[in-house]
């Protein structure tokens, strides 16, 4: 999963504690269903308990939970070039 670095940051909520790496259970709703992900990497304040999820893990999870995940991407169709008018023949003028 995501590797934690030991760089501790000050908590944005209480400004007293330090955010420490932990694994928590992540909860989210997807199409009306509750999805839980155990052992999800997060940063938890050692004073107030504020939890901030690891950004790389969130991006990875969003990619997996994307409804289009695993579906082939549509190929861009090239429109064939329009035929060139033969020399000496003019195309009809549009009516006004």
WORAHU-V973185 format. One record per backbone hydrogen bond with DSSP energy under -1.0 kcal/mol. NH is the residue of the N-H (numbers start at 1). CO is the residue of the C=O. If there is no record, write none. Layout:
BEGIN
NH&CO / NH&CO
END
This chain:
BEGIN
11&17 / 19&9 / 20&44 / 22&42 / 24&40 / 26&37 / 28&35 / 30&33 / 33&30 / 35&28 / 37&26 / 40&24 / 42&22 / 43&52 / 44&20 / 45&50 / 46&18 / 52&43 / 54&41 / 58&54 / 59&55 / 60&56 / 61&57 / 62&58 / 63&59 / 64&60 / 65&61 / 69&66 / 71&68 / 89&86
END
